[in-house]
Amino acid sequence: MPRWAQVCVRVVVLAAAVIGLVHVPSWVEDAYRGRAAYERASPCPADGHPASAGADCFEQVKGEVVGMGTRGCPGDGCPPEEQRLRVRYGRDTVWLTVDGDTYDAARRGTPADVRLWHGTVTRVEVRGHATDYLPSAGSSLLWRLAGSWLLAGVAICAAAGSRRRFLAFFGGAWLLLTGPFVVLADTSLVGGLGVGDVILALVLAVPGVIVSVVGLRRPARRDDRS
């Protein structure tokens, strides 16, 4: 590709990334408000009219396990088994992926306590064992934080130049560091950052740090040889 064409592509990519970054604050804020509302929510009043407490309360409803099943295969080299319960509550019936303790505690016909947030299941409890689910606002915040991080990486790559070695190592390292950034940003925004979150972020950051160190050392070695 001619150099002028490469420059044009970089300018277009950089402009698109910058435009996206300009909208990042409001984009993330929308998801954060929904997530924060869930974190602050209290149970709806037990008067049969949840709406009387406003939209931002969670319902506690009684349900029943009406089915059990697994997906995947237990052997080596296979995806891990996904343990699921089919739970009926009110007029709705859903399949829910649960942890091992919740699955082992369940039987067909076992009562289940279900927590709903805006009509979506966020917790199921069977015989004292519970599995929690991130509400749609929470998963939306995670995806938007990841998208913001990746947009910043695209902008940096577009502004840095056309050195393929740099772009390959920097891009790879930036992509691998998406997970640590999301963990730290998400827990910080919702006020739940703890030692465990920091340790998890550091562990997830190891591959990205390794790639970035290798990328920095290779050009240095090449310069020493020359």
Buried (B, 14 or more C-beta within 10 A) or exposed (E): EEEEEEEEEBEEBBEBBBEBBEEBEEBBBBBBEBBBBBBEBEEBEEEEEBEEBEEBBBBBBEBBBBEBEEEEEEEEEEEEEEBBBBBBBEEEEBBBBBEEBBBEBBEEEBEBBBBBBBEBBBBBBBBEBBBEBBBBBBEBBBEBBBBBBBBBBBBBBBEBEBEEEBBEBBBBBBBBBBBBBBBBBBBEBBEEBEEEBBEBBEEBBEBBBEBBEEBEEEEEEEEEEE
